[in-house]
Amino acid sequence: MKLTRTLAFSMVAGMAALAPGAGRAQTATPSAYVSAPVVAPVMAPPPSHGGHCGIFETCASTKIGLGKGDFLIRLSALGVLPEDRDSKVWAGGAVLPGARAKTTRQVMPELTFEYFFTDHISADLIAASTRHEVAVEGSALGHIDAGSAWVLPPTITIAYHFRPHKRFNPYVGVGATLAFFHNESPAGGLVKKLNVGTTGGPSFNVGFDYQLVGNWFFNFDVKQMFMRMHAWANDGGGVDGVPRIKVHDSLDPTVVGAGIEYRF
């Protein structure tokens, strides 16, 4: 009986030893490989203006170019270049042969207001005042300093703009000037008193606007004005041997301006 149990145990142990995987540690094998999750790159959000566009910024809401309803204020450096054409000078009622007036050139700041009635049509008004010295040259009396005077020449211009809503926008215009002379100052010597009459005439201009950034623009403008100057020195002359001097001069100044403007 004991021998029988021993044989049975030996048979069971042998069968266990022959079983597959006997004596090896069992490890779990995954049924499928799982890829690691791919993290998408995070893009930084575009800068936000919070609904407000800075004064020196061009934003999505900024209108390109100029057009109907725009109002601008411009500050320019203005050069006034009198032409002094067709001068005549009288002394004591007689024409001085060969005498002509000479008016100095001047540079001053200019303020301009402009409004666009349509995309193509605008009107502008310039305000500036410049000081000029006047002399008589080429006469038998030699060089005569007449003195100086300030001129305020408000000019209104109607302009046609060729490229509305474009950064570069050239234009041509036509207008009128009314020139007021003030603060006349006689030079002394032969000239004891100086008066210059109000004058005016037509004007024509060409120029362009260029959008720099946001609502800021650069402007370049050339105006040709046509006006005559009428000046008198020594009204009631003849006293103390000082003759009355009268000057008619076609000033016809060329006015050149360059400046910065802002659209409201």
HELIX and SHEET records of a PDB file:
HELIX    1   1 LYS A    2  LEU A   18  1                                  17    
HELIX    2   2 VAL A  239  GLY A  241  5                                   3    
SHEET    1   A11 ARG A 100  THR A 103  0                                        
SHEET    2   A11 THR A 130  SER A 139 -1                                        
SHEET    3   A11 GLY A 142  LEU A 152 -1                                        
SHEET    4   A11 PHE A 168  PRO A 186 -1                                        
SHEET    5   A11 THR A 155  HIS A 161 -1                                        
SHEET    6   A11 ILE A 121  ALA A 127 -1                                        
SHEET    7   A11 GLN A 106  PHE A 116 -1                                        
SHEET    8   A11 PHE A  71  LEU A  81 -1                                        
SHEET    9   A11 THR A 254  ARG A 263 -1                                        
SHEET   10   A11 TRP A 216  MET A 225 -1                                        
SHEET   11   A11 THR A 199  VAL A 213 -1                                        
SHEET    1   B 5 ALA A  94  VAL A  95  0                                        
SHEET    2   B 5 ARG A  85  ALA A  91 -1                                        
SHEET    3   B 5 ILE A 245  SER A 250 -1                                        
SHEET    4   B 5 ARG A 228  ALA A 233 -1                                        
SHEET    5   B 5 LEU A 194  VAL A 196 -1                                        
END                                                                             
